[in-house]
Amino acid sequence: MLFKLLSAPVTGLVKIVKVVAEEAERIHYDPKTILNEYEILKKRYQKGEIDKEEFHQRKELLTARITKNQNDR
């Protein structure tokens, strides 16, 4: 009983961290988020803020995220 009382703050914190991590992962792999990031990336490339190589590298990362999301379904 005493151990439960003393460990309650840690247990609660662990649960909060887990929920936050799950939500961050959900947002990270959300197709709408990925599409939005792609549109921003495309605009940056068109404005000359990033070069062709960086554009393609980042596009590959976004493609990998969307592919992982589809494979996990």
C-alpha atoms as an extended CHARMM CRD file, in Angstrom:
* protein
*
        73  EXT
         1         1  MET       CA              0.0000000000        0.0000000000        0.0000000000  PROA      1               0.0000000000
         2         2  LEU       CA              2.7450000000        2.4540000000        0.9480000000  PROA      2               0.0000000000
         3         3  PHE       CA              4.6940000000        1.5630000000       -2.1780000000  PROA      3               0.0000000000
         4         4  LYS       CA              1.6150000000        2.3060000000       -4.3070000000  PROA      4               0.0000000000
         5         5  LEU       CA              1.2360000000        5.7030000000       -2.7000000000  PROA      5               0.0000000000
         6         6  LEU       CA              4.8830000000        6.5610000000       -3.1300000000  PROA      6               0.0000000000
         7         7  SER       CA              5.0420000000        5.3640000000       -6.7280000000  PROA      7               0.0000000000
         8         8  ALA       CA              1.7620000000        7.0010000000       -7.8200000000  PROA      8               0.0000000000
         9         9  PRO       CA              3.4000000000       10.2260000000       -9.0980000000  PROA      9               0.0000000000
        10        10  VAL       CA              5.9020000000        8.2340000000      -11.1620000000  PROA      10              0.0000000000
        11        11  THR       CA              3.2040000000        5.9120000000      -12.4920000000  PROA      11              0.0000000000
        12        12  GLY       CA              1.0510000000        8.8860000000      -13.4270000000  PROA      12              0.0000000000
        13        13  LEU       CA              3.9630000000       10.5940000000      -15.1680000000  PROA      13              0.0000000000
        14        14  VAL       CA              4.7710000000        7.4390000000      -17.1400000000  PROA      14              0.0000000000
        15        15  LYS       CA              1.1460000000        7.2320000000      -18.3210000000  PROA      15              0.0000000000
        16        16  ILE       CA              1.1790000000       10.8900000000      -19.3790000000  PROA      16              0.0000000000
        17        17  VAL       CA              4.4350000000       10.4580000000      -21.3000000000  PROA      17              0.0000000000
        18        18  LYS       CA              3.0190000000        7.3900000000      -23.0320000000  PROA      18              0.0000000000
        19        19  VAL       CA             -0.1350000000        9.2430000000      -24.1120000000  PROA      19              0.0000000000
        20        20  VAL       CA              1.8890000000       12.2150000000      -25.3820000000  PROA      20              0.0000000000
        21        21  ALA       CA              4.2180000000        9.9190000000      -27.3360000000  PROA      21              0.0000000000
        22        22  GLU       CA              1.2780000000        8.0660000000      -28.9090000000  PROA      22              0.0000000000
        23        23  GLU       CA             -0.3470000000       11.3480000000      -29.9500000000  PROA      23              0.0000000000
        24        24  ALA       CA              2.9170000000       12.6660000000      -31.3960000000  PROA      24              0.0000000000
        25        25  GLU       CA              3.3130000000        9.4780000000      -33.4360000000  PROA      25              0.0000000000
        26        26  ARG       CA             -0.2930000000        9.6730000000      -34.6330000000  PROA      26              0.0000000000
        27        27  ILE       CA              0.2380000000       13.2450000000      -35.8390000000  PROA      27              0.0000000000
        28        28  HSD       CA              3.6190000000       12.3780000000      -37.3840000000  PROA      28              0.0000000000
        29        29  TYR       CA              2.0910000000        9.6430000000      -39.5660000000  PROA      29              0.0000000000
        30        30  ASP       CA             -1.2300000000       11.3790000000      -40.2810000000  PROA      30              0.0000000000
        31        31  PRO       CA             -1.6870000000       11.6800000000      -44.0770000000  PROA      31              0.0000000000
        32        32  LYS       CA             -2.9740000000       15.2550000000      -43.7480000000  PROA      32              0.0000000000
        33        33  THR       CA              0.1240000000       16.2610000000      -41.7930000000  PROA      33              0.0000000000
        34        34  ILE       CA              2.4000000000       14.6310000000      -44.3520000000  PROA      34              0.0000000000
        35        35  LEU       CA              0.5860000000       16.2890000000      -47.2590000000  PROA      35              0.0000000000
        36        36  ASN       CA              0.8330000000       19.6640000000      -45.5220000000  PROA      36              0.0000000000
        37        37  GLU       CA              4.5610000000       19.1680000000      -44.9490000000  PROA      37              0.0000000000
        38        38  TYR       CA              4.9740000000       18.2280000000      -48.6160000000  PROA      38              0.0000000000
        39        39  GLU       CA              3.1940000000       21.4000000000      -49.7490000000  PROA      39              0.0000000000
        40        40  ILE       CA              5.4710000000       23.5030000000      -47.5280000000  PROA      40              0.0000000000
        41        41  LEU       CA              8.5120000000       21.6380000000      -48.8580000000  PROA      41              0.0000000000
        42        42  LYS       CA              7.4060000000       22.2050000000      -52.4580000000  PROA      42              0.0000000000
        43        43  LYS       CA              6.9250000000       25.9460000000      -51.8530000000  PROA      43              0.0000000000
        44        44  ARG       CA             10.3550000000       26.2250000000      -50.2410000000  PROA      44              0.0000000000
        45        45  TYR       CA             11.9020000000       24.5230000000      -53.2750000000  PROA      45              0.0000000000
        46        46  GLN       CA             10.0260000000       26.7620000000      -55.7080000000  PROA      46              0.0000000000
        47        47  LYS       CA             11.1930000000       29.8580000000      -53.7960000000  PROA      47              0.0000000000
        48        48  GLY       CA             14.7870000000       28.6300000000      -53.9790000000  PROA      48              0.0000000000
        49        49  GLU       CA             15.0960000000       28.2250000000      -50.2140000000  PROA      49              0.0000000000
        50        50  ILE       CA             16.2870000000       24.6350000000      -50.6370000000  PROA      50              0.0000000000
        51        51  ASP       CA             18.1160000000       22.9590000000      -53.4940000000  PROA      51              0.0000000000
        52        52  LYS       CA             16.9420000000       20.0290000000      -55.6110000000  PROA      52              0.0000000000
        53        53  GLU       CA             18.9270000000       17.4720000000      -53.6110000000  PROA      53              0.0000000000
        54        54  GLU       CA             17.4680000000       18.5520000000      -50.2760000000  PROA      54              0.0000000000
        55        55  PHE       CA             13.9830000000       18.6510000000      -51.7980000000  PROA      55              0.0000000000
        56        56  HSD       CA             14.2950000000       15.0580000000      -53.0070000000  PROA      56              0.0000000000
        57        57  GLN       CA             15.8040000000       13.8320000000      -49.7230000000  PROA      57              0.0000000000
        58        58  ARG       CA             12.9760000000       15.3230000000      -47.6850000000  PROA      58              0.0000000000
        59        59  LYS       CA             10.3900000000       14.1010000000      -50.1750000000  PROA      59              0.0000000000
        60        60  GLU       CA             11.7540000000       10.5620000000      -49.7380000000  PROA      60              0.0000000000
        61        61  LEU       CA             11.3580000000       10.8720000000      -45.9580000000  PROA      61              0.0000000000
        62        62  LEU       CA              7.7530000000       12.0000000000      -46.3790000000  PROA      62              0.0000000000
        63        63  THR       CA              7.1250000000        9.1410000000      -48.8060000000  PROA      63              0.0000000000
        64        64  ALA       CA              8.5380000000        6.6750000000      -46.2870000000  PROA      64              0.0000000000
        65        65  ARG       CA              6.2100000000        8.0310000000      -43.5900000000  PROA      65              0.0000000000
        66        66  ILE       CA              3.1080000000        7.7440000000      -45.7660000000  PROA      66              0.0000000000
        67        67  THR       CA              4.1410000000        4.2460000000      -46.8760000000  PROA      67              0.0000000000
        68        68  LYS       CA              4.6510000000        3.1320000000      -43.2720000000  PROA      68              0.0000000000
        69        69  ASN       CA              1.2450000000        4.5240000000      -42.3920000000  PROA      69              0.0000000000
        70        70  GLN       CA             -0.4190000000        2.5810000000      -45.2200000000  PROA      70              0.0000000000
        71        71  ASN       CA              1.4400000000       -0.6310000000      -44.3610000000  PROA      71              0.0000000000
        72        72  ASP       CA              0.4130000000       -0.4100000000      -40.6940000000  PROA      72              0.0000000000
        73        73  ARG       CA             -3.2850000000       -0.3990000000      -41.5300000000  PROA      73              0.0000000000
